[in-house]
Amino acid sequence: MSKRAVLEVIALGAEDAAAAQAGGADRLELVTDMAADGLTPAVSTVAAIRSAVDISLRVMLRLSDGFGAGDVSRVVRAARELRDAGAEEFVLGFLDADGTVDLSAVERVVEVLDGCRWTFHRAIDHAADRNALRKQLDGLPGLDTYLTAGSAAGVDDGLPTLLAEAARRGEPGYEQRLLVGGGLRLEHVPRLLAAGVDGFHIGGAARPQGWDRPVSAPAVARWRKALDGD
């Protein structure tokens, strides 16, 4: 591959961010409250992380556990506050009760992002129909990435789906980067790279001592080395 694969690491604060950058991360996903699988961080936290590192930051727009949008006006308000504070990239994704994409909620938030690049997160792994979701979102401004394990159960189960979607890259609804995360392990990397996957997302794998300890720069460096084929 002519361009190296993107390594995105979850960061909860400035200490995480600095360690992830030192280990070779290209980008950070900024969240709070991993007990709820990652919610929108405070503006002050985003500002502190922005001051600590110079790599790309994608900020989560998710105010409660689950994949429903909840009060969309609150999400829109959070997005506007983060934009006003200088955030330039985001992560979001909403489903309705029957597992289809909540297009009106997504569109309302994306409108406030005003062309900023964003990732549709692992809500896709809980969708009733992944292909239909991609087709419905196709053409939305700024959407350049899907964060997915290929399955709600994780990469072990989702690998066949990931490989099939990688093979469709460039088709309508499949132009976006596949950012693989969710139970991702180093042994998955060679097969995914060989299939042309060029985005990898880690959270717990960057924290060998658990979520109550900060990101480990050496752990991130092991992933950087694997992605670079060293």
C-alpha positions in Angstrom: 0.0 0.0 0.0 1.4 3.4 -1.0 -0.2 5.2 2.0 0.1 3.8 5.5 -3.0 2.6 7.3 -4.7 5.0 9.8 -4.5 4.0 13.4 -7.2 5.7 15.6 -7.0 5.4 19.4 -9.7 6.2 21.9 -8.7 9.0 24.3 -10.5 10.0 27.4 -8.1 12.9 28.3 -4.9 14.7 27.6 -2.7 12.0 29.1 -4.2 9.4 26.8 -3.8 11.6 23.9 -0.1 12.3 24.4 0.6 8.6 24.9 -1.3 7.6 21.8 0.5 10.2 19.7 3.9 9.1 21.1 3.0 5.5 20.1 2.3 6.4 16.5 -1.5 7.0 16.4 -2.7 9.1 13.5 -6.0 10.1 15.0 -7.9 10.1 18.3 -11.6 9.4 19.0 -12.5 11.6 22.0 -15.2 10.2 24.3 -16.1 10.0 28.0 -17.9 7.3 30.0 -16.7 4.0 28.5 -19.2 2.2 30.7 -21.8 3.5 28.3 -19.6 2.7 25.3 -18.4 6.3 24.9 -20.4 9.5 25.2 -19.7 13.1 24.2 -16.8 14.6 26.2 -16.9 18.1 27.8 -15.7 21.0 25.7 -13.0 21.6 28.2 -11.7 18.1 27.7 -11.6 18.5 24.0 -9.7 21.8 24.4 -7.2 20.2 26.7 -6.6 17.3 24.3 -6.3 19.7 21.4 -3.6 21.6 23.3 -1.7 18.4 24.1 -1.4 16.9 20.6 -1.3 17.9 17.0 -2.9 14.9 15.4 -6.5 14.7 14.1 -9.3 14.4 16.7 -12.8 13.0 16.1 -15.3 13.9 18.8 -18.2 11.6 19.7 -21.7 13.0 19.4 -23.7 10.7 21.7 -25.4 11.8 24.8 -26.8 8.5 26.2 -26.2 4.7 26.1 -27.7 2.9 23.1 -28.1 4.0 19.5 -31.2 6.1 19.7 -30.7 9.8 19.1 -32.8 10.8 22.1 -33.4 14.5 22.2 -31.9 15.5 18.9 -32.0 19.2 19.8 -29.5 18.4 22.7 -27.2 16.6 20.3 -27.4 19.5 17.8 -26.6 21.9 20.7 -23.6 19.8 21.7 -22.4 19.7 18.2 -22.7 23.4 17.8 -20.8 24.1 21.1 -18.0 21.8 20.0 -17.8 23.4 16.6 -17.6 26.8 18.2 -14.8 25.5 20.4 -12.8 24.5 17.3 -13.7 20.8 16.9 -13.4 19.9 13.2 -14.1 16.1 13.0 -16.9 14.0 14.6 -18.3 10.6 15.2 -22.1 9.9 15.3 -24.7 7.4 14.3 -28.4 6.9 15.2 -30.9 4.1 14.7 -34.6 4.0 15.3 -36.4 1.3 17.3 -36.5 -1.2 14.4 -32.8 -0.9 13.6 -33.0 1.3 10.6 -31.0 4.5 10.3 -32.6 7.5 11.9 -32.0 9.7 8.9 -33.7 12.8 10.1 -31.7 12.8 13.3 -28.4 12.2 11.4 -29.3 15.0 8.9 -30.1 17.5 11.6 -26.7 16.9 13.3 -24.8 16.9 10.0 -26.3 20.2 9.0 -24.8 21.8 12.1 -21.4 20.2 11.3 -21.4 22.3 8.1 -19.2 20.1 6.0 -16.9 18.7 8.7 -15.7 15.2 8.2 -17.3 12.5 10.3 -17.5 8.8 11.1 -20.7 6.7 11.3 -19.9 4.5 14.3 -20.7 1.0 15.3 -24.5 1.6 15.2 -24.0 0.0 11.7 -23.2 -3.3 13.4 -26.6 -3.2 15.1 -28.6 -2.2 12.0 -31.3 -4.4 10.6 -29.7 -4.0 7.1 -26.2 -2.7 6.7 -26.4 -2.3 3.0 -29.6 -0.3 3.2 -28.1 1.9 5.9 -25.1 2.7 3.7 -27.4 3.5 0.7 -29.5 5.8 2.8 -26.5 7.7 4.1 -24.8 7.9 0.7 -24.1 11.4 -0.3 -24.4 13.0 3.1 -21.8 15.8 3.4 -18.7 15.0 5.4 -19.3 11.2 5.8 -15.9 9.6 5.0 -15.7 6.6 7.4 -17.6 3.7 8.9 -16.4 2.4 12.2 -17.4 -1.3 12.3 -16.5 -4.7 13.5 -18.7 -6.3 10.8 -20.9 -7.7 13.6 -22.4 -6.6 16.9 -20.4 -9.4 18.5 -17.0 -8.1 17.3 -14.4 -8.7 14.6 -14.1 -12.5 15.2 -17.7 -12.9 14.0 -17.7 -9.9 11.6 -14.6 -10.7 9.6 -16.4 -12.2 6.6 -18.6 -9.1 6.4 -15.6 -6.8 6.7 -13.8 -8.6 3.9 -16.9 -8.5 1.7 -17.4 -4.8 2.3 -13.7 -4.1 1.7 -14.1 -5.8 -1.7 -17.0 -3.3 -2.6 -14.9 -0.2 -1.9 -15.8 2.4 -4.5 -19.3 1.2 -5.2 -22.2 3.6 -4.3 -22.5 3.5 -0.5 -19.1 1.9 -0.1 -16.8 4.8 -1.0 -16.0 5.6 2.7 -13.0 4.2 4.6 -13.6 1.1 6.6 -12.3 1.8 10.1 -12.2 -1.6 11.8 -12.7 -1.7 15.6 -14.5 -3.7 18.2 -12.8 -6.8 19.5 -10.0 -6.1 17.0 -6.8 -8.1 17.8 -3.3 -8.0 16.2 -3.8 -11.4 14.6 -6.7 -9.9 12.5 -4.4 -7.3 11.0 -2.6 -9.2 8.2 -5.8 -10.5 6.7 -7.5 -7.1 6.8 -4.5 -5.3 5.3 -4.4 -7.9 2.5 -8.0 -7.1 1.8 -7.2 -3.4 1.4 -8.6 -2.2 4.8 -6.7 0.9 5.7 -8.3 2.0 9.0 -7.9 0.4 12.4 -9.5 1.6 15.7 -8.4 0.5 19.2 -9.5 1.2 22.7 -8.9 -1.5 25.3 -6.0 -2.8 23.2 -4.2 0.5 23.9 -4.7 0.0 27.7 -3.1 -3.4 28.8 -3.9 -2.5 32.5 -7.6 -1.7 31.8 -9.8 1.3 31.3 -9.0 2.9 34.7 -5.4 3.3 33.5 -4.2 5.6 30.7 -3.2 4.7 27.2 0.1 2.9 26.9 2.5 4.4 24.3 4.3 1.0 23.9 1.0 -0.8 23.3 0.1 1.7 20.6 3.6 1.4 19.1 3.0 -2.4 18.7 -0.1 -1.7 16.7 1.7 0.9 14.6 4.5 -1.6 13.8 1.9 -4.3 12.8 0.1 -1.9 10.5 3.3 -0.8 8.9 4.2 -4.4 8.2 7.4 -4.2 10.3 
